[in-house]
Amino acid sequence: MAKPNASLEPLYLQVKRHILENIGAGRWAPAHRVPSENDLVRSFGVSRMTANRALRELSDEGVLVRVAGVGSFVAERQARAHPLEIRSIAEEIRERGSRYRVEVVALERARAAGGLAEDFRAPPRTELFHSSLVHFENDRPVQLEDRYVLARLAPDYLTVDFTRITPHDYLIDVAPLQEAEHVLRATLPDARTARLLAMKRGEPCLLVIRRTWSAGAVASVARLNYPGSRYELSGRFRP
């Protein structure tokens, strides 16, 4: 291990980042024993208090499991997101120290009809764009994103390379967020969803239906499916 660098980043954060990078790169798999406090003190030249804080915070965040008298181990982690935050899934995954990639399943023109027209509060046949993407964390699919976008608010949507930028990040730039609505449901996936998310038979989904507004109009309606065994939504609120 390298000694702490001369950056302004606190030493305990440098130790945490080192551990997260090893986990994210796949070098330390679940149940792997991570360096002890003594190992970190010797390798990084930090105090025992600094090493303890790094391990303690990673344990509090669910990254590590600490066993008294034995050591600290990489936890079997479920991906987690705040249910009311509007964030890029790529940002969430990378923030956890994991590898992110995406596969584009569909990118096409569509027209508002039936329930979709109602969701957009738009006349039937209003021009929409549709994208379908599978987002991966460490090569495991964690989200199927089916999104419809009001074409007039994002006219270049179909030309965007969504392997380089997420639909969320693109839309934040071209159709700044004015208002958002979330509906959370537990549901059983259809065959397509189960296949794309590599889910076991009978495994439930967490479904988030996200509707966003920009310039006084519904800009986007997204159905975000997460495998129930690999993802959880949690939040802390202050009244």
Secondary structure, 3 states (H helix, E strand, C coil): CCCCCCCCCCHHHHHHHHHHHHHHCCCCCCCCECCCHHHHHHHHCCCHHHHHHHHHHHHHCCCEEEECCCEEEECCCCEEECCCCCCCHHHHHHHCCCCEEEEEEEEEEEECCHHHHHHHCCCCCCEEEEEEEEEEECCEEEEEEEEEEEHHHCCCHHHCCCCCCCHHHHHHHHCCCCEEEEEEEEECCCHHHHHHCCCCCCCCEEEEEEEEEECCEEEEEEEEEEECCCEEECCCCCC
